[in-house]
Amino acid sequence: MNQLRNKPYADLREYLKVLEQHGKLKRISKAVDKDWEIAAVGRVNFQSIPDEQRCALLFENVQGFDIPVTFGLLGGSRSIYSLALQSNGIDDIADAWTRALRQPIPPVEERDGPVHEEVHLGEAANLLSLPVPTWTVEHDPGPYLTAPFVITKDPETGVQNIGTYRCQIKGPRKIGLFIAHVQHGRNHVEMHNQLGRPTPVAIALGTDPSIGLCSVAKIPYGVDELAVAGALRGEPVPVVRAKTVDLMVPATAEIVIEGFIRKNELEWEGPFGEFTGYMGPHSESYVLDVTAITHRHQPIFQAFLSQMPPSESSTIRGFGREAAIRRHLLDLKLPVKDVHLLHAGGATGYLAISIKKQYVGQAQQVMFGAWAVDPTLGKFTVIVDDDIDVRDPFMINWALSFRVQPQKDILIAPNTSAGRLDPSQAAEEVPQLDPSRVTSSKIGIDATKKHKFPPIALPPAEHLQRVRTNWKEYGF
């Protein structure tokens, strides 16, 4: 077990200190403009710095605001994700999620907490006081919350849900809230609509990382994400009662926005730059009227960098999804070595799995097993031998080039579930519920060796290792 496991992060601020101690936090003191500069710096950071060297960013001087902005805290890189989860690599990532889902630890209510150090009610609750960036300049209609941990409650069972849904700032006390049809939060809103009443909502910004990881994960309906977060961190999440809605919120959150979604009312929201690298379509979405904003003294505003991959959102989604697929395949006793959803596919469209193949047809068995976990993932699924590093695109392409005979090794599966927001499914003007957006197809490629291959044309491994050990002696 990781040495951090017995000491969970108390809050976002303690986690920032740990990131800095590990050299994984970059403080930017230069004055920056939230309406274009923060997004541009983040994009250059993700595009030009390799994953293993990438840091989370903390913008300490946002023009016109006294609140710093930070992102990359959960999915800046693989090592950052491991620090957020307090894990020791891919095996521990999968095991940590499995334990947390099987043995959730319910949150514990406290009388008060840091998130209520400052309380702004009614007209004093001004969203424009927050440094919310504009992420896709010239295309997004305005600033968006990209790391909102949106809390709703099942009106029948009383069980809360936390999900991350895009939130367009439309005014000082108005948010356009898009929740897709497959999301649990939408179930809650529709249940309240049927009861003829508005839906209470709380949006937490800047929390202990376990809460954010659960907010973006696929937790079974009826399981409180705060309880799963408690299991991930090893002790209950402290919560306090919100000021104007009947919901429990993380006591140590930096900021909480409270309000009600209008009953049976929709309004145009979007478009928004999505994880596919394209603009997601505008949509008739919910309208949230803000009733309160509470926050800590000198709060920190947390966001996710999404849009064109590689991005923080693709990194976060990828690790959680990879762990779920790997665990399922291992439960089926399949000889899986590693599972990777490539960044280029937004951790959705391109799946690679390495196996130690035991018999003919096993690659196809792995494909169908992976698709069963989430049928929207892996539009392109490639199965390779265990000598191929699925996290190295060059190695995957090498296997595709020389271990595949297309007429024998490619499987096309028609009428499968479509990847959400995939722009290749239908034109932008096609309605969201059109069948062409609901169904798609998949390609499975068996890129394993089917017979005895010639030896690989490389120097012996021990020679290569000897050279790497003495690399500087060669003048490099």
C-alpha positions as CSV (number, residue, x, y, z in Angstrom):
1,M,0.0,0.0,0.0
2,N,1.2,3.5,-0.8
3,Q,2.7,5.5,2.0
4,L,0.2,8.3,1.4
5,R,-2.8,5.9,1.8
6,N,-2.9,6.2,5.6
7,K,-3.0,10.0,5.4
8,P,-5.7,11.3,3.0
9,Y,-5.6,14.8,1.7
10,A,-7.5,17.1,3.9
11,D,-8.4,19.4,1.1
12,L,-7.3,20.9,-2.2
13,R,-4.7,23.1,-0.5
14,E,-2.9,20.2,1.1
15,Y,-2.9,18.3,-2.2
16,L,-1.4,21.3,-4.0
17,K,1.5,21.2,-1.5
18,V,2.1,17.5,-2.2
19,L,2.1,18.2,-6.0
20,E,4.7,21.0,-5.4
21,Q,6.8,18.7,-3.2
22,H,6.9,16.2,-6.1
23,G,7.8,18.8,-8.7
24,K,4.3,18.5,-10.2
25,L,3.0,22.0,-9.7
26,K,4.0,25.1,-11.8
27,R,3.2,28.4,-10.3
28,I,2.7,31.2,-12.9
29,S,3.1,34.7,-11.4
30,K,2.7,36.6,-14.6
31,A,-0.6,38.5,-14.9
32,V,-2.9,36.6,-17.3
33,D,-6.2,37.3,-18.9
34,K,-8.9,34.8,-18.1
35,D,-10.7,35.4,-21.4
36,W,-8.0,34.0,-23.7
37,E,-4.6,33.6,-22.0
38,I,-5.3,30.8,-19.4
39,A,-6.7,28.5,-22.1
40,A,-3.8,29.2,-24.5
41,V,-1.1,28.6,-21.9
42,G,-2.8,25.4,-20.9
43,R,-3.0,24.1,-24.5
44,V,0.7,24.9,-25.2
45,N,1.6,23.1,-22.0
46,F,-0.3,19.9,-23.0
47,Q,0.9,20.0,-26.6
48,S,4.6,20.7,-26.1
49,I,5.5,19.0,-22.8
50,P,5.7,15.2,-22.6
51,D,3.3,13.5,-20.2
52,E,6.0,12.4,-17.8
53,Q,7.3,16.0,-17.5
54,R,4.0,17.8,-17.3
55,C,2.9,19.8,-14.2
56,A,-0.4,21.1,-12.9
57,L,-0.6,24.9,-13.4
58,L,-1.5,27.5,-10.8
59,F,-2.2,31.0,-12.2
60,E,-1.6,33.3,-9.2
61,N,-2.3,36.6,-10.9
62,V,-5.5,36.7,-12.9
63,Q,-6.2,40.2,-14.1
64,G,-9.2,41.8,-12.4
65,F,-9.5,39.0,-9.7
66,D,-8.0,38.1,-6.4
67,I,-8.7,34.4,-6.9
68,P,-6.1,32.1,-8.5
69,V,-7.0,29.6,-11.1
70,T,-5.6,26.1,-11.3
71,F,-6.0,23.0,-13.5
72,G,-4.1,19.8,-14.3
73,L,-4.5,18.7,-10.7
74,L,-6.2,15.4,-11.5
75,G,-5.2,14.6,-15.1
76,G,-2.2,16.7,-15.9
77,S,-0.2,13.4,-16.4
78,R,-0.1,9.8,-15.4
79,S,2.0,10.5,-12.3
80,I,-0.3,13.3,-11.3
81,Y,-3.3,11.0,-11.5
82,S,-1.4,8.5,-9.3
83,L,-0.7,11.2,-6.7
84,A,-4.4,12.3,-6.7
85,L,-5.5,8.7,-6.2
86,Q,-2.5,7.9,-3.9
87,S,-1.7,4.8,-5.9
88,N,1.3,2.8,-7.0
89,G,0.7,2.3,-10.7
90,I,-1.9,0.7,-12.9
91,D,-2.4,-2.4,-10.8
92,D,-3.1,-0.3,-7.7
93,I,-5.3,2.1,-9.6
94,A,-7.6,-0.8,-10.6
95,D,-7.5,-2.3,-7.1
96,A,-8.2,1.1,-5.4
97,W,-11.3,1.6,-7.5
98,T,-12.5,-2.0,-7.0
99,R,-12.1,-1.7,-3.2
100,A,-13.9,1.7,-3.1
101,L,-16.9,0.5,-5.1
102,R,-17.3,-2.6,-3.0
103,Q,-16.9,-0.9,0.4
104,P,-18.0,2.7,0.2
105,I,-17.5,4.8,3.4
106,P,-20.5,7.2,3.9
107,P,-19.7,10.9,4.5
108,V,-19.9,12.4,8.0
109,E,-21.9,15.5,8.6
110,E,-20.2,18.4,10.5
111,R,-21.8,21.5,12.0
112,D,-19.6,23.9,10.0
113,G,-16.7,23.9,7.6
114,P,-14.2,26.1,5.7
115,V,-16.5,26.3,2.7
116,H,-18.9,28.5,4.8
117,E,-16.2,31.0,5.9
118,E,-17.9,33.5,3.5
119,V,-21.5,33.3,2.6
120,H,-23.2,35.3,-0.2
121,L,-27.0,35.0,-0.5
122,G,-29.5,36.2,-3.1
123,E,-28.3,39.2,-5.1
124,A,-24.9,39.1,-3.3
125,A,-24.2,35.7,-5.0
126,N,-22.5,37.0,-8.1
127,L,-21.0,34.4,-10.5
128,L,-19.1,37.2,-12.3
129,S,-16.9,37.6,-9.2
130,L,-15.3,34.2,-10.1
131,P,-12.4,34.1,-12.6
132,V,-14.2,31.6,-15.0
133,P,-12.1,31.2,-18.1
134,T,-13.3,31.2,-21.7
135,W,-11.8,28.0,-23.2
136,T,-12.5,28.0,-26.9
137,V,-12.2,31.6,-27.9
138,E,-14.4,32.6,-30.9
139,H,-16.5,29.5,-30.5
140,D,-17.6,29.1,-26.9
141,P,-20.5,31.6,-26.2
142,G,-18.9,32.6,-23.0
143,P,-17.1,31.4,-19.8
144,Y,-17.6,27.7,-18.7
145,L,-17.1,25.9,-15.5
146,T,-15.2,22.8,-16.7
147,A,-14.6,21.1,-13.3
148,P,-18.0,21.5,-11.6
149,F,-18.8,18.7,-9.2
150,V,-22.6,18.9,-9.6
151,I,-24.5,17.5,-6.6
152,T,-28.2,16.5,-7.0
153,K,-30.4,14.1,-5.0
154,D,-32.9,11.4,-5.9
155,P,-36.2,12.7,-4.5
156,E,-37.4,9.2,-3.7
157,T,-34.4,7.6,-2.0
158,G,-32.6,10.7,-0.8
159,V,-29.3,9.4,-2.2
160,Q,-27.1,12.1,-3.6
161,N,-25.2,12.0,-6.9
162,I,-22.1,13.9,-8.1
163,G,-21.3,14.4,-11.7
164,T,-19.3,16.7,-13.9
165,Y,-21.5,18.5,-16.5
166,R,-20.7,21.5,-18.5
167,C,-21.9,24.8,-17.1
168,Q,-22.2,28.0,-19.1
169,I,-22.1,31.3,-17.1
170,K,-25.0,33.3,-18.5
171,G,-25.2,36.1,-16.0
172,P,-24.5,37.0,-12.4
173,R,-27.0,34.4,-11.1
174,K,-27.8,32.2,-14.1
175,I,-26.1,29.0,-15.4
176,G,-26.9,26.9,-18.5
177,L,-26.4,23.3,-17.4
178,F,-26.0,20.6,-20.0
179,I,-26.6,17.0,-18.6
180,A,-26.6,14.3,-21.2
181,H,-29.4,11.7,-21.3
182,V,-27.2,8.9,-19.9
183,Q,-26.2,10.8,-16.8
184,H,-27.6,10.1,-13.4
185,G,-28.0,13.8,-12.6
186,R,-30.5,14.0,-15.5
187,N,-32.6,11.3,-13.9
188,H,-32.9,13.4,-10.8
189,V,-33.9,16.5,-12.7
190,E,-36.6,14.6,-14.6
191,M,-37.9,13.1,-11.4
192,H,-38.3,16.6,-9.9
193,N,-39.9,17.8,-13.1
194,Q,-42.5,15.0,-12.9
195,L,-43.2,16.1,-9.3
196,G,-43.7,19.7,-10.6
197,R,-41.0,21.3,-8.6
198,P,-37.5,22.8,-9.3
199,T,-34.4,20.7,-8.7
200,P,-32.0,21.7,-5.9
201,V,-28.4,21.7,-7.0
202,A,-25.0,22.4,-5.4
203,I,-21.9,22.8,-7.5
204,A,-18.6,22.2,-5.6
205,L,-15.4,23.7,-7.1
206,G,-12.0,22.8,-5.7
207,T,-12.1,19.8,-3.5
208,D,-10.1,17.0,-2.0
209,P,-9.0,15.1,-5.3
210,S,-10.9,11.9,-4.4
211,I,-14.2,13.8,-4.9
212,G,-13.2,15.1,-8.3
213,L,-12.1,11.6,-9.4
214,C,-15.4,10.2,-8.4
215,S,-17.4,13.0,-10.1
216,V,-15.9,12.1,-13.5
217,A,-16.1,8.3,-13.0
218,K,-18.9,6.0,-13.8
219,I,-20.3,5.1,-10.4
220,P,-23.4,2.8,-10.4
221,Y,-26.7,4.6,-9.9
222,G,-27.8,4.8,-6.3
223,V,-24.3,4.8,-4.9
224,D,-23.3,8.1,-3.3
225,E,-20.0,9.3,-5.0
226,L,-19.1,11.0,-1.7
227,A,-19.1,7.5,-0.1
228,V,-16.9,6.1,-2.9
229,A,-14.6,9.1,-2.4
230,G,-14.4,8.2,1.3
231,A,-13.3,4.7,0.5
232,L,-10.7,6.0,-2.0
233,R,-9.2,8.3,0.7
234,G,-9.6,5.8,3.5
235,E,-11.9,7.8,5.8
236,P,-15.2,9.6,5.5
237,V,-15.6,12.9,3.5
238,P,-16.6,15.7,5.9
239,V,-19.8,17.4,4.7
240,V,-21.9,20.3,5.8
241,R,-25.5,21.2,4.9
242,A,-25.9,23.8,2.1
243,K,-27.3,27.2,3.0
244,T,-30.3,27.4,0.6
245,V,-30.8,23.9,-0.8
246,D,-31.4,20.5,1.0
247,L,-28.1,19.0,0.0
248,M,-24.8,18.0,1.7
249,V,-21.7,19.6,0.3
250,P,-18.0,18.9,0.9
251,A,-17.0,20.9,4.0
252,T,-13.5,21.7,2.7
253,A,-14.5,22.7,-0.8
254,E,-13.0,26.0,-2.0
255,I,-16.3,27.2,-3.5
256,V,-19.9,26.0,-3.6
257,I,-22.6,27.4,-5.9
258,E,-26.2,26.7,-4.8
259,G,-29.4,27.0,-6.7
260,F,-32.4,25.4,-8.4
261,I,-33.0,24.1,-11.9
262,R,-36.2,25.6,-13.3
263,K,-38.9,23.0,-13.5
264,N,-39.8,21.8,-17.0
265,E,-37.9,24.6,-18.7
266,L,-35.1,24.4,-21.3
267,E,-33.0,27.1,-22.9
268,W,-30.3,27.0,-25.6
269,E,-26.7,26.5,-24.3
270,G,-23.4,25.9,-26.0
271,P,-21.7,25.1,-28.3
272,F,-18.7,24.1,-26.3
273,G,-15.2,22.8,-27.2
274,E,-15.4,19.1,-26.3
275,F,-13.0,16.3,-25.5
276,T,-13.2,15.1,-29.2
277,G,-11.2,18.1,-30.3
278,Y,-14.3,19.5,-32.0
279,M,-17.0,21.9,-30.9
280,G,-19.9,20.0,-29.2
281,P,-23.3,21.1,-30.6
282,H,-25.4,23.7,-28.9
283,S,-28.3,22.1,-27.0
284,E,-31.6,22.8,-25.2
285,S,-30.3,22.6,-21.7
286,Y,-31.4,23.2,-18.1
287,V,-31.5,26.6,-16.5
288,L,-30.0,27.0,-13.0
289,D,-30.9,30.0,-10.9
290,V,-28.2,30.7,-8.3
291,T,-29.4,31.3,-4.7
292,A,-26.1,31.3,-2.9
293,I,-22.3,31.2,-3.3
294,T,-20.2,30.1,-0.3
295,H,-16.4,29.9,-0.2
296,R,-13.3,29.8,1.9
297,H,-11.3,32.9,2.7
298,Q,-9.1,33.6,-0.4
299,P,-10.5,30.6,-2.4
300,I,-8.8,28.8,-5.3
301,F,-10.7,28.2,-8.5
302,Q,-10.2,24.7,-10.0
303,A,-10.9,23.9,-13.6
304,F,-10.2,21.1,-16.1
305,L,-8.5,21.6,-19.4
306,S,-10.6,19.8,-22.0
307,Q,-11.0,20.5,-25.8
308,M,-8.4,19.0,-28.2
309,P,-6.6,16.0,-26.8
310,P,-4.3,15.4,-25.1
311,S,-6.1,17.1,-22.3
312,E,-6.7,16.8,-18.6
313,S,-10.2,15.4,-19.2
314,S,-9.0,12.7,-21.5
315,T,-6.3,11.7,-19.0
316,I,-8.8,11.4,-16.1
317,R,-11.4,9.5,-18.1
318,G,-8.8,7.3,-19.6
319,F,-7.3,5.9,-16.4
320,G,-10.6,5.2,-14.8
321,R,-12.0,3.5,-17.9
322,E,-8.8,1.5,-18.5
323,A,-8.9,0.2,-14.9
324,A,-12.5,-0.9,-15.3
325,I,-11.9,-2.7,-18.6
326,R,-8.7,-4.4,-17.3
327,R,-10.4,-5.5,-14.1
328,H,-13.3,-7.0,-16.1
329,L,-11.0,-8.9,-18.5
330,L,-8.9,-10.3,-15.6
331,D,-12.1,-11.4,-13.9
332,L,-12.9,-13.3,-17.1
333,K,-9.4,-15.0,-16.6
334,L,-8.1,-13.5,-19.8
335,P,-4.3,-13.0,-20.0
336,V,-4.3,-9.2,-20.2
337,K,-1.1,-7.3,-19.6
338,D,-2.2,-3.7,-20.2
339,V,-5.1,-1.6,-21.4
340,H,-4.9,1.8,-22.9
341,L,-7.4,4.3,-24.3
342,L,-5.2,6.5,-26.5
343,H,-5.2,10.3,-26.0
344,A,-5.7,10.9,-29.7
345,G,-9.1,9.2,-29.4
346,G,-10.1,11.4,-26.4
347,A,-9.9,8.3,-24.2
348,T,-12.9,7.0,-26.0
349,G,-12.5,6.1,-29.7
350,Y,-9.2,4.2,-29.8
351,L,-8.5,1.2,-27.5
352,A,-5.4,-0.9,-27.4
353,I,-5.0,-4.1,-25.3
354,S,-1.9,-6.2,-24.9
355,I,-2.3,-9.9,-24.0
356,K,-0.2,-13.0,-23.6
357,K,-2.2,-15.0,-26.2
358,Q,-2.8,-18.6,-25.4
359,Y,-5.0,-19.8,-28.3
360,V,-6.5,-18.9,-31.6
361,G,-9.6,-16.6,-31.3
362,Q,-8.6,-15.2,-27.9
363,A,-8.0,-11.8,-29.3
364,Q,-11.6,-11.6,-30.5
365,Q,-12.7,-12.8,-27.0
366,V,-10.8,-9.9,-25.5
367,M,-12.4,-7.4,-27.9
368,F,-16.0,-8.5,-27.0
369,G,-15.1,-8.5,-23.3
370,A,-13.8,-5.0,-23.5
371,W,-16.8,-3.7,-25.4
372,A,-19.2,-5.3,-22.8
373,V,-17.8,-2.9,-20.1
374,D,-18.9,0.2,-22.0
375,P,-20.3,-0.3,-25.4
376,T,-19.6,3.3,-26.4
377,L,-15.8,2.9,-26.1
378,G,-13.3,1.5,-28.5
379,K,-14.6,2.3,-32.0
380,F,-11.2,1.2,-33.0
381,T,-9.9,-1.7,-30.8
382,V,-6.5,-3.2,-31.4
383,I,-5.3,-6.4,-29.6
384,V,-1.5,-6.9,-29.5
385,D,1.0,-9.3,-28.0
386,D,2.5,-8.7,-24.6
387,D,5.8,-7.5,-26.2
388,I,4.1,-4.4,-27.5
389,D,3.8,-1.3,-25.2
390,V,0.2,-0.1,-25.8
391,R,1.2,3.3,-24.4
392,D,3.7,3.8,-27.3
393,P,1.7,4.7,-30.5
394,F,4.8,3.8,-32.6
395,M,4.8,0.2,-31.2
396,I,1.0,-0.1,-31.9
397,N,1.5,1.1,-35.5
398,W,4.4,-1.3,-35.9
399,A,2.3,-4.2,-34.8
400,L,-0.5,-3.1,-37.2
401,S,1.9,-2.9,-40.1
402,F,3.5,-6.3,-39.8
403,R,1.3,-8.6,-37.7
404,V,-2.0,-8.0,-39.5
405,Q,-3.5,-9.5,-42.7
406,P,-6.6,-7.2,-43.2
407,Q,-8.8,-9.8,-44.9
408,K,-8.4,-12.2,-42.0
409,D,-7.7,-10.1,-38.9
410,I,-10.2,-7.3,-39.0
411,L,-13.6,-7.6,-37.5
412,I,-16.4,-5.1,-38.2
413,A,-19.2,-5.1,-35.6
414,P,-22.3,-3.1,-36.9
415,N,-25.1,-1.4,-35.0
416,T,-23.1,-0.8,-31.8
417,S,-23.6,2.0,-29.3
418,A,-22.2,5.3,-30.5
419,G,-19.5,7.3,-28.8
420,R,-21.0,10.4,-27.3
421,L,-20.3,13.6,-29.2
422,D,-18.5,11.8,-32.0
423,P,-18.8,14.3,-34.9
424,S,-18.4,11.6,-37.5
425,Q,-21.8,10.1,-36.5
426,A,-24.0,12.8,-38.1
427,A,-23.9,16.4,-39.3
428,E,-24.2,19.1,-36.7
429,E,-27.7,20.0,-37.8
430,V,-29.0,16.5,-37.2
431,P,-31.1,16.3,-33.9
432,Q,-29.4,14.8,-30.9
433,L,-32.0,12.0,-30.7
434,D,-31.8,11.0,-34.3
435,P,-31.0,7.3,-34.7
436,S,-27.8,8.1,-36.7
437,R,-26.4,9.6,-33.5
438,V,-27.4,6.7,-31.3
439,T,-25.8,3.8,-33.2
440,S,-22.4,3.3,-34.8
441,S,-20.0,0.4,-35.5
442,K,-16.7,-0.9,-34.3
443,I,-13.5,-2.3,-35.9
444,G,-11.6,-4.9,-33.9
445,I,-8.1,-5.7,-35.2
446,D,-6.2,-8.8,-34.1
447,A,-2.6,-7.5,-34.3
448,T,-1.1,-10.5,-32.5
449,K,1.2,-12.9,-34.1
450,K,-0.6,-15.9,-35.7
451,H,2.4,-18.1,-36.3
452,K,6.1,-18.2,-35.6
453,F,7.8,-15.0,-36.6
454,P,11.4,-14.3,-37.6
455,P,13.6,-12.9,-34.8
456,I,13.3,-9.2,-34.1
457,A,16.1,-7.2,-35.8
458,L,17.6,-5.5,-32.8
459,P,20.9,-5.8,-30.9
460,P,20.6,-8.1,-27.9
461,A,18.8,-6.5,-25.0
462,E,21.8,-6.8,-22.7
463,H,23.9,-4.8,-25.2
464,L,21.3,-2.1,-25.4
465,Q,21.0,-1.9,-21.6
466,R,24.8,-1.7,-21.3
467,V,24.9,1.3,-23.7
468,R,22.0,3.0,-21.9
469,T,23.9,2.7,-18.6
470,N,27.0,4.2,-20.0
471,W,25.2,6.7,-22.3
472,K,27.1,9.8,-21.3
473,E,30.4,8.1,-22.2
474,Y,29.4,8.3,-25.8
475,G,29.3,12.1,-25.6
476,F,25.5,12.5,-25.5
